[in-house]
């Protein structure tokens, strides 16, 4: 099958280190392993010129915004500066104009040799896939990882709130199939008027060949200066909804109970400065290791250094629609997790069997769960082994790809039969 994978989000470097980047490459690589032909089209390859690009063995169409789009955005920024105001309008205009020109570029490239199916990762104002599928008369899959207008309003800003919601609804209604990463997100899509039979839940997955149980590498322990004590670990963006604000207090409560305890924080984001300041104020700096963003192929080795892996999400004001990539990677490595009992997390982690759950935002319960695991190596081993078996059996990119292809074949057959 010929698959055009469209990642039009201007904030996702498809060869970079963000979780969304890993998701794109994981599914694309799984399609290829299954014998399908994939072309990946995207506006952004890496976040900076200094970041080593991840390897991806598929044809890659790098289609950045045109000079005309960038000039329009610069003009709007200059207008804002003249008024002494700051708003999200330049960024939103850039997304709108980019999607218009992207659809035109892709039509020129594929109208004489169309794909069998278009697979689009939904983005703000992401309409290029709908336009292209209509022109080429091929099925369109839209993968939704969040209710984008809700997320934009809650965590960032939007001037065109109604328009961005209309764009999302329009794309979802016109897609042949919508794939959501969680059940709450499926409910959201159905609430917009999409026929329930066209919406499937496909959670995040893992590369089981990379994220597998294995003894910790002594060289990795030495590299990060972890010493001989136990390790608490967190992987992910240092952003408010990840619950990382709880980490300093958690460490403060446990550091005197376990000799040589270390907290490893792998990732980066806007809360890093605040975390470093709080840890310094509390005299905990020597017990913490910040790795920053790591190449994805190095993450599994770091996770295997953890004695306890953390997913301390806080309760959001909206439904918890996430499908946390870190959770699947922790568990696939056979490391026991302590996670907030929210949304899909409570479906993936069976409390006391494949990990430990605690009520979100209850720091004492988080501390108690970590304490329980740190004090009981046999429990850590039992939960970790069960978790690895569960994830590797049910939640891999290869299984996700197989499900998408099965749905695609059914859609193609239905079109052929009229």
N, C-alpha and C positions, 0 to 999 in steps of 0.2 A: 504494500500500500504506500502511496505517495502522500506525505503529510507536510503541510506548511504550518509550522509552529510560529505564531505571531505573538511577540512580546513587545507591545508598543509603549510600555510604561517608561517614561523618561527618567525615572529614578531607579530602575533595575539594571545594573551592569551585568549582563548575562554571563560574562566570564569573570565576575568578581566574587566577593566573599559574603554578601548578604544572604540571609536565609532564602529570600525569593529567588536569588540567583542559583542557589543550590537546587531549589525546587525545579526550576526550568531545566537545568542540565540533567538532573536526575531522571526526569520523565523523558526528555529527548534521548538520552543514552539508552534508556530501557526500550524505547521504540526501535532503536538501531539494533540492539541485541536480539530483538525478536525478528529481525530480518526486514524491517520496513525502511523506506527511504524518507529522510527528513531534511527539510531546509528550514533553518532558523532565521527569522527576520527580526531585527531589533535596532533601536536607535543608539544604545549605549553598550559598550563592551566592558570597560573598566572604569572605576571611580576616579582613578588618577593615573597618570603615565608611569608612576613608579610601582604600581601594583602588578605583580606578575600574573599574566592571564592564565586562567584555568584551561586545561586542555579539553577540547570537545571535537570529536571526529565526525563533524557534519558540515555541509556547506553553510556558510554564515553570511547573510546579507546585512551588512552594516549600513543602515539608512538613517543618518542623523537629520535633525531639522535643517531645512534649507536656509540660505542666507536671507531670503525674503521674510521667513518666519522670525528669525532672530532679530532682524532689523525692526520688525513690528513690535516685538517684545521690548527691545531697547528704547523705542520711541515712547512706549507706555510707561516704562520705568522713569524716563526723563520727565514725563508729564507728572508722575507721582512726586518726583523730587522737587519739581517746581512748586508743587502745592505743599510740600513738607509733610507728605503722608506716606504710609507704608501699608500695602494691602496685597492680597494674593492674586489680584487681577492679571498682572503680567504672566505669572506662571500658568494660570488657567487659560489665558489666550494662547500661550505657546502650545499647550496640549490640544486645544481645539484646532488650531491651524495645522499642527503636525499631523493629526489624524486625517485631515482633509487631503493633505499632500501625500501621505503614506498610502492611502487607498489608491490614488492615481498611479503612484510609482509601481505598486505591486500588480496592478492590472496590466500595465505595460510589460512587466516581466513574465507574467504567467498566463496571459490570455491565449497564447498559442500552444502552451503546454501546461494546462491547469493541474493542480494537485487533486487527489481523490477526496481529500477532506482538509478543512482549515481548523486548526486548534488554536484558539486565542486565549491568552491569559488576560482577564479583564483589567482595565485600567480606567482612571478618570477620563471622561470624555472619549472612551475607547469605542469608536464607531467604524474604524477602518475594516475590521473583520466582517461586519455586517454588509458593508458596501461591496467588498470584494467577493464574498460568497454569493451575493445576489448577481453580480456581473458574470461570475464564472459558472454559476448554477451548480455549486457543490455544497455539501452539508457543512454547517458551521457548529463547532463545539465552543462554548464559552466556559472557561474555568474561573470560578469566583472564589477568592480567598478572604473576602471581607465585604460588608456592605459599604462600599467606598464613599458615598456621600455622608453616611453616618460617621464613619471613621474620620473623614476630612473635617467635618464640623466639630467633632469631639476633641481631636488631638492637634489639629492644625488650624486652618481657617479657610473660608470660602466666601467670595463676594457673590458668586453666581450659584447659590445653593440650590435654587429651584431648577436651574438649567442642568447642573451636574446630575441631579436626581432623575430628570427626564431623559438624559443621555443614557444613564445606566439602565433604566427601565426599558427604553427602546431597544437597546442591544440585547437584553435578556429575552424580551418578547419575540424578537426576530430570530434568535438562535434556534437551531434544530434540536440542540441538547444543551443543558446547563449542568455543569459539574460543580458541586459545592464541597468544601472540605469538611463541613460539619453539619449535623442535623439542624441546629439553630439557624444556620445560614440557609439551609433548604427551606425552612419555614419562612424566612425573610423573602426569598425569591418567590415562593408561592403567594405570599401576601401582596406582591406587586402585580399579580394577575397571570403569572406564567403557569401553564397547565402542569399539574403535579406529575403527570406521566413523563414529562420531558426533563424532569429534574432528578439527578442522582447524587448521592453522597459518596464521595471518593476521598477519604482522609489522606493526609500527607503520608509519605513513605520513607524508606531508607534504602541505601545501597548496602545490601547484606554482605557483599564481598569486602567492603571497607569497614563497616561498623559491625564487628564480631567480637565475641568474648576472647580474651587473651590476657596472659599475665602482664602486669605493668612493666614497661621497659625501663631498666635502671638508668639508661642514658637520658631518657625523658625526665625522670625524677631529678637527675643532676642538673639538667638544662634549666629547669624552672626553680631550682633551689628549694625543693619540697621537704628535704630532711628525711627523718625516719618516722614522723608522726602521721596521724590520719589526715585525710584531705576531704573537705567539703568543696563541691565544684558547681559553678554556674556557667552555662554557655548561652550567649544571646546578646541582643541589643540592650543597651543600658538606657531604657526608656520607661516612662511611668507605668505603663500597663504590664510590664514584666515583673513588677513587685520587687525590684532590686533595692528599694529603700529599706527593706527589712534586713538586708544582709549584715550591716554593721552591728545591729543589736543582737542578731543571731550569733555572730561570732563572739561578741562580748560575753554572752551568756554561757558559751561553751568552751572558750579558750582556756579557762583555768581548770576545767575538768579533764582535759585530754592533753597530755604533754606533747608539745610540738605540733599542735593542730594548725593546719593551714587552710585558708580560704582562697580558692583559685577562681578568678573572674575572667572568663575568656569572651572578649567582645568589646564593643565600644559604643558610644552614644552620648547624648546630651547630659546624662546624669553622672558621667564619670567624674567630673570635677567635684561635684557635690559629694559623691561617695568617698573620694580620696580625702577631702577636707574632713568629713565626719570621722573616718577611720583614723586620721592623724590626731584629731582632737581627743579621741578616746584611747590613744596610745596603742593602736592595733596595727599600725603600718607594717611592722615586721612579720605579722602573721598573715599577710595578704599578698597575693601575686596577681597583678594585672598583666595579661598577655596581649591585650589588644586583639584586633581581628587576625585570625590565622588562616592560611590556605586550608581549604576544606579537607584536603588529604591528611593534614596534620591534626585535625580535631579528634578523630577517633582515638589516636594514641594518647592524647591528653585526657580524654574522658576515662580511659582505662586506668589513669592514675587516681581517679576519684574513689573514695570509699562510700560517699553519699553524693548523689546528684540532685540538684535543686531546681524546682520549677515553682517559685513562690508567687505566682500571679495574684494580683489584687482583684477584688470584685469591681468590675466596671459599672458604669451607670447604665449601659446597654446590655443586651444579652451577650454572653461569652461565646463568640462565634469562631474563635481561633482553633486551629489544628496545629499545636506546637511541634515544630520540627525537632526541637531539642529533646522532647520527650521520647520520640521514636529512636533517636540516635543514642541517648543514654541507655535505654532499655535493650536495644539491639546489641550493645557492648556488654551486657550482663552486669551493669552497675545498678544497684538499688536506688530508686527515686523516692524523694519526698516531694509531693506536689499538692497544690491547692485543689480542692474538690470542686472544680468548675467545669461546666459544659462537657466537651468531649473528653477532657482529662479523666473525669469520673467514669467514662465508658472504657477508656483504654487501660487505665490502671485499676486493677481489682485490689481493694484495700486489704493488706495482710497477706496477699497471694503473689502479686507481681509488683508491689510497691506499697508505700504508705501515703494515705491521703489525710488532709487536715482541713478544717473550715477556713476559707480564705480570710486573710487579714487578721487571723488569730495567732499572734506571734508566739504565745506560750505553747500553743498546740504544735506549731512548726518546730520550735525548740525541742519539745518533748519527743516528737517523731525522729528528729535527727539524733538526739541523745540515745534513744532506743536502738537505733541502728549502729551508732558508733560503739556502743557497749556490747554488741552481740554479733561477732563475726559470722557465726553460723546462720543467723537470720539474714545477714547481708548476702551471704552466698546463696541461700535458698531463694530469696526474692529475686536476686539478680539472674539466676539460672532460669527461673520460671518466666521472667520478663523477656529474656532473650529468645526463648522458645516461642513465646506468644507473638512477639513482633516479627520475627523472621519467618513465622508461618503465615502471618495474615497481612502484614503492612510493609510491602516492599514496592519500589518503583516498578519492578517487573510485573507484579500483579496489577498495579494500577494501569500500566500500559496495556496489558492484555484485556482489561475490562473496557478501556476506551476503544480499542480496536474491535472488540465484539459489538459494542454499540454502533460504531461507525459502519461496520459491515451490514448491520440490520438497517440503518438509515439509507445506505447506498442501494440495498436490495429493494427497499420500499419505494424509492424513487424510480428505479428501473421498472418496477411492476405497476407504476402509475398511481 
